[in-house]
Structures are given as structure tokens and as C-alpha cells.
């Protein structure tokens, strides 16, 4: 009986994590938005920035708020913001309201799923009858899922956690004066940047190089997320057998190799392999760097968590990927990703935490 009650409480929480993965629509949906509004690659690259900037601005404040009102209430608030944002394009659909919807999606998620591309394609094919101009229907679809998730969580009795000592925002940010923490903060920044940037550019690689339709190109981010998910599951097992730092170094070298090959080798099947390879090799970078940061100050776990949430703003680097693609072609955008991975390689080999 106890196990059944625990399982019943776990399901709405797991669905909440699924909803948090909606940020992953930024890759494939940016193709549809760019086509609908005639945006350049630079403007399309702004979409992930609009989403992920809020992690930087709100990560620490929401962490402090969570200490006051509890995790459950914070998550419910974030879901409410997401539902409101996802309804906006239905009320009035243009480039401004679309960016507003992305912003509120980011705010809600500031509070890892490969389902994002499927949701966009489902909106086009099922709700929009195959009309690419109806792509924005993915927003109310995600809003409906979020609403169901939020109501389920609201109806689930979860005991309020005991509040520990609360640090101020200034005390949290002061940890960045520690050089190691700063380097690892940037590591998280560029790890997320690599993730979002690869998601963002993967479909554009297939469209630009092999004349894929937007619907066909959606396969690229799906391959990326499937490989990233597989890498995360396999990594959990392998890290118990291999030292974390050695696993980090091995994977980041593989990631760098795949990124360089993707930039300079134009072969349809091989490019899919490289996109999946980046996802697989980068899948465990975030938790490893996060663990390295915690080892620096074990007594400052909450503060370090707040900083690492701020660093998720690394998703804004996709703007530079779009900008570089406009001025230097697709290879320019891919080389931005190579530069991000190069920094992570430096973290793997030269940042010491003990």
C-alpha cells in the first residue's frame, strides 16, 4: 500500500519533468517561425536566447523563492506562467506574440525530453492538417499538457519540505569570486550552449546541405535527443565503473571530434551520425561539472545549485550560432559549437577541484 501511494505521488512529479523538456522545441520550431515570418538565421537564433535568458535572470531569485514557498508551489507557479504563455499565439498570432510565448516558456521552465520535435510535428500534421503555417498550434498543445500536469500535481498531497538556512542573492553570486567555481559556471554555460546550439542547427544542416523539407529535417533533432537520452542512461552505469573525470575527458574528446567532422564533412548519413554523436557524448557533461562544483564547497550546495541554474542561460549562445551562420555560412555556426566544446575540453583537463 505504501509503495502504491509513493508511486501515485511520483507520477505527477515525473510528468512535471517531462513538461520542463518543452524548451527543446526551440530547434525545430525556429525553422517554422523563420519561414512564417521571413526571419534570418540571426533572428531565428534569437528564439533560444529568448527562452534561456530567463534562467540567468531568474535562476537565483526563484531559488530563493522556493526556500520561502516550497518546491511544489514554485513548480505550480511556473506551470501557470507556461500555460498563459502558450495561450498567447491563439489570441493573436504574429512575430511579437510568438516571441512573447517563447519568453514565458523560458520563464516557466526557469523554475530533457526528446518529445519536443514530436509535439511540433504533431501540431502541424494533426491539428494543422499538414499546413506548415499552423505550426504555432504546438503552443496550446504544450499548454494543455502543462495544465493537466499542473492540476494533477496540485491534487497530489506532497509534504512541505523543511526549510534550511537561506542565503541572500549577494552571498550566492559572491561564490563566482572563486576562480574554480567561475570556470565551472562557464563550463555549465557552454555545456548547455552546446546542447541547445546543436539542437538549433541540426535541422538547418539537413535543410541547407541536403534540401530536406522542414518536416523531414525534424528527424535531426530527434536523432540528437534520442542519442542524448541513451548517453545519459549508459553514462549512469559507466560512471560507476570509470572515474567521473576520466569519463568526462573521454566523452568530450569524442564530442569535439564529432563537431569538427560535422563542420567539414558533408555526407547525409555521416552528418546524422555526428549529430547523434554530439548528443551522446555531451549527455553527462552537465551533471559531471555540477558535481565538480559541489566538491569545491560541499557546505554551499543550495547556493551552487542556484548558480548552475543561472548558467543554463548558455542556451542563448544559439544567437551567436545564427549570427555566424548569416555572416559566414553554415560552417560559421558550426564552428561556434566547436569553440564551446573546446572550452569544455579545457575544463575536463585543466580545472582541478581537489
C-alpha positions as CSV (number, residue, x, y, z in Angstrom):
1,X,0.0,0.0,0.0
2,X,2.8,2.4,0.9
3,X,4.6,1.6,-2.4
4,X,1.4,2.3,-4.4
5,X,1.0,5.7,-2.6
6,X,4.6,6.6,-3.3
7,X,4.2,5.6,-7.0
8,X,1.0,7.8,-7.2
9,X,2.9,10.8,-5.9
10,X,5.9,10.1,-8.2
11,X,3.9,10.1,-11.5
12,X,2.8,13.8,-11.4
13,X,6.4,14.8,-10.5
14,X,7.8,12.8,-13.4
15,X,5.2,14.4,-15.7
16,X,6.5,17.8,-14.5
17,X,10.0,16.9,-15.6
18,X,8.5,16.0,-19.0
19,X,6.9,19.4,-19.2
20,X,10.3,21.0,-18.4
21,X,11.6,19.4,-21.5
22,X,9.4,21.6,-23.7
23,X,12.3,24.1,-24.0
24,X,13.7,21.6,-26.5
25,X,11.2,22.7,-29.2
26,X,13.4,25.7,-29.9
27,X,15.4,23.8,-32.5
28,X,12.7,22.5,-34.9
29,X,10.2,25.3,-34.2
30,X,12.7,28.0,-35.1
31,X,12.6,26.6,-38.7
32,X,8.9,27.1,-38.9
33,X,9.0,30.5,-37.2
34,X,11.7,31.7,-39.6
35,X,9.7,30.5,-42.6
36,X,6.5,32.1,-41.3
37,X,7.9,35.5,-40.6
38,X,10.8,35.6,-43.1
39,X,13.4,35.7,-40.4
40,X,17.2,35.5,-41.0
41,X,19.3,32.8,-39.3
42,X,20.3,35.5,-36.7
43,X,16.7,36.2,-35.8
44,X,15.9,32.5,-35.7
45,X,18.9,32.1,-33.3
46,X,17.3,34.7,-31.1
47,X,14.4,32.2,-30.2
48,X,16.5,30.0,-27.9
49,X,18.0,33.2,-26.4
50,X,14.5,34.5,-25.5
51,X,13.8,31.2,-23.8
52,X,17.1,30.6,-22.0
53,X,17.9,34.1,-20.9
54,X,15.4,33.8,-18.1
55,X,17.5,31.1,-16.4
56,X,20.2,33.7,-16.0
57,X,17.9,36.4,-14.8
58,X,15.6,34.3,-12.6
59,X,17.6,31.2,-11.5
60,X,18.8,32.6,-8.2
61,X,15.6,34.6,-7.4
62,X,13.4,31.6,-8.0
63,X,15.8,29.5,-5.9
64,X,15.3,31.9,-3.0
65,X,11.5,32.0,-3.6
66,X,11.5,28.2,-3.5
67,X,13.0,28.3,0.0
68,X,10.1,30.5,1.1
69,X,7.1,28.9,-0.6
70,X,8.3,25.3,-1.2
71,X,9.2,23.3,-4.3
72,X,5.7,22.2,-5.1
73,X,4.2,25.8,-5.0
74,X,7.2,27.0,-7.1
75,X,6.6,24.4,-9.8
76,X,2.8,25.1,-9.8
77,X,3.6,28.8,-10.3
78,X,6.0,28.0,-13.2
79,X,3.4,25.8,-14.8
80,X,0.8,28.6,-14.6
81,X,3.2,31.0,-16.3
82,X,3.8,28.4,-19.1
83,X,0.1,27.9,-19.6
84,X,-0.5,31.6,-20.0
85,X,2.4,31.9,-22.4
86,X,1.2,29.0,-24.6
87,X,-2.2,30.6,-25.0
88,X,-0.9,33.9,-26.3
89,X,-0.5,32.9,-30.0
90,X,-4.1,31.7,-30.1
91,X,-5.3,35.2,-29.1
92,X,-3.1,37.0,-31.6
93,X,-0.5,35.3,-33.9
94,X,2.4,37.4,-35.1
95,X,6.2,37.6,-34.6
96,X,5.8,39.7,-31.4
97,X,3.3,37.4,-29.6
98,X,5.4,34.3,-30.8
99,X,8.5,35.7,-29.1
100,X,6.4,36.5,-26.0
101,X,5.2,32.9,-25.9
102,X,8.8,31.7,-26.1
103,X,9.8,34.1,-23.3
104,X,7.1,32.9,-21.0
105,X,8.0,29.3,-21.8
106,X,11.5,30.1,-20.7
107,X,10.3,31.8,-17.5
108,X,8.1,28.8,-16.7
109,X,11.0,26.4,-17.3
110,X,13.4,28.5,-15.3
111,X,11.6,27.4,-12.3
112,X,15.2,17.0,-21.2
113,X,13.0,15.4,-23.2
114,X,13.2,14.3,-26.9
115,X,9.4,14.9,-27.2
116,X,9.7,18.5,-28.3
117,X,10.1,17.8,-32.0
118,X,7.3,15.3,-32.0
119,X,5.0,17.9,-30.4
120,X,5.7,20.4,-33.1
121,X,5.2,17.9,-35.9
122,X,2.0,16.6,-34.2
123,X,0.7,20.2,-34.2
124,X,1.4,20.6,-37.9
125,X,0.1,17.2,-39.0
126,X,-2.8,16.6,-36.6
127,X,-4.0,20.0,-35.5
128,X,-3.0,21.9,-38.6
129,X,-4.0,19.3,-41.2
130,X,-0.4,19.3,-42.6
131,X,-0.4,23.1,-43.1
132,X,3.1,24.3,-42.0
133,X,1.6,27.7,-41.4
134,X,-0.3,26.2,-38.4
135,X,2.9,25.2,-36.6
136,X,2.1,27.6,-33.8
137,X,-0.6,25.2,-32.6
138,X,2.2,23.5,-30.8
139,X,1.9,26.2,-28.1
140,X,-1.7,25.5,-27.0
141,X,-0.9,21.7,-27.3
142,X,2.0,22.2,-24.8
143,X,-0.2,24.5,-22.7
144,X,-2.8,21.8,-22.4
145,X,-0.3,19.2,-21.4
146,X,1.2,21.6,-18.8
147,X,-2.3,22.4,-17.5
148,X,-3.1,18.7,-17.0
149,X,0.3,18.2,-15.3
150,X,-0.2,21.2,-13.0
151,X,-3.7,20.2,-11.9
152,X,-2.5,16.6,-11.2
153,X,0.4,17.9,-9.2
154,X,-2.0,20.4,-7.3
155,X,-4.3,17.5,-6.4
156,X,-1.4,15.3,-5.2
157,X,-0.6,15.7,-1.4
158,X,3.1,16.3,-1.0
159,X,4.5,17.2,2.4
160,X,6.2,20.5,2.5
161,X,10.0,20.2,2.9
162,X,11.7,21.7,5.9
163,X,13.4,25.0,5.0
164,X,17.1,25.3,5.8
165,X,19.2,28.4,6.2
166,X,18.5,30.8,3.3
167,X,21.3,32.7,1.6
168,X,20.9,36.1,0.0
169,X,21.4,36.7,-3.7
170,X,24.6,38.6,-3.0
171,X,26.0,35.6,-1.0
172,X,25.2,33.3,-3.8
173,X,26.7,35.4,-6.5
174,X,29.8,36.0,-4.4
175,X,30.8,32.4,-5.0
176,X,31.8,33.4,-8.5
177,X,34.8,35.2,-7.0
178,X,36.2,31.7,-6.5
179,X,38.1,31.1,-9.8
180,X,37.3,27.4,-9.9
181,X,33.6,28.0,-9.4
182,X,33.7,30.6,-12.1
183,X,35.4,28.3,-14.6
184,X,32.8,25.5,-13.8
185,X,30.0,28.0,-14.1
186,X,31.2,28.8,-17.6
187,X,31.5,25.1,-18.1
188,X,27.8,24.6,-17.4
189,X,27.1,27.7,-19.6
190,X,28.9,26.2,-22.6
191,X,27.6,22.6,-21.9
192,X,24.0,23.9,-22.2
193,X,25.1,26.1,-25.1
194,X,26.5,23.1,-27.0
195,X,23.3,21.2,-26.3
196,X,20.9,24.0,-27.4
197,X,23.1,25.1,-30.3
198,X,23.3,21.6,-31.7
199,X,19.6,21.1,-31.4
200,X,19.1,24.5,-33.1
201,X,21.4,23.9,-36.0
202,X,20.9,20.2,-36.6
203,X,17.8,20.6,-38.8
204,X,19.3,23.5,-40.6
205,X,22.3,21.3,-41.6
206,X,19.9,18.9,-43.3
207,X,17.9,21.7,-45.0
208,X,21.0,23.6,-46.2
209,X,23.1,20.6,-47.3
210,X,20.6,18.1,-48.5
211,X,17.5,20.2,-49.3
212,X,15.3,18.5,-46.6
213,X,11.8,19.8,-46.0
214,X,11.2,21.2,-42.6
215,X,9.2,18.2,-41.7
216,X,12.0,15.8,-42.8
217,X,14.6,17.9,-41.1
218,X,12.8,17.4,-37.8
219,X,14.4,14.0,-37.8
220,X,17.8,15.6,-37.0
221,X,16.9,17.0,-33.5
222,X,15.0,13.7,-32.8
223,X,18.2,11.7,-33.5
224,X,20.1,14.2,-31.3
225,X,17.7,13.8,-28.4
226,X,17.4,10.0,-28.7
227,X,21.2,9.7,-28.6
228,X,21.5,12.2,-25.7
229,X,18.9,10.2,-23.7
230,X,20.8,6.9,-24.5
231,X,24.0,8.5,-23.5
232,X,22.6,9.7,-20.2
233,X,21.3,6.2,-19.3
234,X,24.5,4.5,-20.4
235,X,26.6,7.1,-18.6
236,X,24.8,6.5,-15.3
237,X,26.1,2.9,-15.5
238,X,29.6,3.6,-16.8
239,X,30.3,6.3,-14.2
240,X,30.1,3.6,-11.5
241,X,32.9,1.8,-13.3
242,X,35.0,4.7,-14.5
243,X,36.2,7.7,-12.6
244,X,34.0,10.7,-13.5
245,X,36.8,12.9,-14.7
246,X,38.1,10.2,-17.0
247,X,34.6,9.6,-18.4
248,X,34.3,13.4,-18.9
249,X,37.7,13.6,-20.7
250,X,36.9,10.6,-23.0
251,X,33.5,11.9,-23.9
252,X,34.4,15.5,-24.5
253,X,37.2,14.4,-26.9
254,X,34.7,12.4,-28.8
255,X,32.3,15.3,-28.8
256,X,35.0,17.6,-30.2
257,X,35.8,15.1,-33.0
258,X,32.1,14.7,-34.0
259,X,31.6,18.5,-34.0
260,X,34.7,19.1,-36.3
261,X,33.6,16.3,-38.6
262,X,30.1,17.8,-38.8
263,X,31.5,21.1,-39.7
264,X,33.7,19.9,-42.6
265,X,32.2,16.6,-43.9
266,X,29.1,16.9,-46.0
267,X,27.5,13.4,-46.1
268,X,23.9,12.8,-45.3
269,X,24.3,9.6,-43.2
270,X,27.6,10.7,-41.7
271,X,26.1,14.0,-40.6
272,X,23.3,12.2,-38.8
273,X,25.9,10.1,-37.0
274,X,27.8,13.2,-36.0
275,X,24.7,15.0,-34.7
276,X,23.8,11.9,-32.6
277,X,27.4,11.5,-31.5
278,X,27.5,15.1,-30.1
279,X,24.3,14.3,-28.2
280,X,25.6,11.0,-26.8
281,X,29.0,12.4,-25.8
282,X,27.6,15.6,-24.2
283,X,24.8,13.9,-22.3
284,X,26.7,13.5,-19.0
285,X,28.8,16.7,-19.1
286,X,26.3,18.8,-17.1
287,X,26.0,16.5,-14.1
288,X,29.7,15.9,-14.0
289,X,30.6,19.6,-14.0
290,X,27.8,20.2,-11.4
291,X,29.3,17.5,-9.2
292,X,32.8,19.1,-9.6
293,X,31.3,22.4,-8.4
294,X,29.7,20.8,-5.4
295,X,33.0,19.3,-4.4
296,X,34.6,22.7,-4.2
297,X,32.1,23.9,-1.5
298,X,30.1,20.9,-0.1
299,X,28.6,23.3,2.5
300,X,27.2,25.6,-0.2
301,X,25.0,23.2,-2.1
302,X,22.0,25.4,-2.4
303,X,24.0,28.4,-3.5
304,X,25.9,26.4,-6.1
305,X,22.7,24.9,-7.4
306,X,21.3,28.5,-7.9
307,X,24.4,29.4,-9.9
308,X,24.3,26.3,-12.0
309,X,20.6,27.1,-12.9
310,X,21.8,30.6,-13.9
311,X,24.3,29.0,-16.2
312,X,21.6,27.3,-18.1
313,X,21.4,30.7,-19.9
314,X,24.2,29.2,-22.0
315,X,21.3,28.3,-24.4
316,X,21.5,32.0,-25.5
317,X,24.7,31.2,-27.4
318,X,22.5,29.9,-30.2
319,X,22.1,33.6,-31.1
320,X,25.8,33.6,-32.0
321,X,25.3,30.4,-34.0
322,X,22.6,32.1,-36.0
323,X,24.6,35.3,-36.4
324,X,27.7,33.4,-37.5
325,X,25.6,31.4,-40.0
326,X,24.3,34.6,-41.6
327,X,27.8,36.1,-42.0
328,X,30.0,33.0,-42.6
329,X,27.6,30.4,-43.8
330,X,26.6,27.2,-42.0
331,X,30.2,26.3,-41.2
332,X,30.5,29.5,-39.3
333,X,27.6,28.5,-37.0
334,X,29.1,25.0,-36.6
335,X,32.5,26.5,-35.6
336,X,30.8,28.4,-32.8
337,X,29.7,25.0,-31.4
338,X,33.3,23.7,-31.9
339,X,34.6,26.7,-29.8
340,X,32.1,25.8,-27.0
341,X,33.3,22.2,-26.9
342,X,36.9,23.4,-26.9
343,X,36.2,25.3,-23.7
344,X,34.6,22.1,-22.2
345,X,37.8,20.2,-23.2
346,X,39.8,22.8,-21.2
347,X,37.5,22.2,-18.2
348,X,38.0,18.4,-18.5
349,X,41.8,18.6,-18.4
350,X,42.8,21.7,-16.5
351,X,40.2,22.6,-13.9
352,X,41.0,21.0,-10.6
353,X,38.5,20.7,-7.8
354,X,40.5,18.7,-5.2
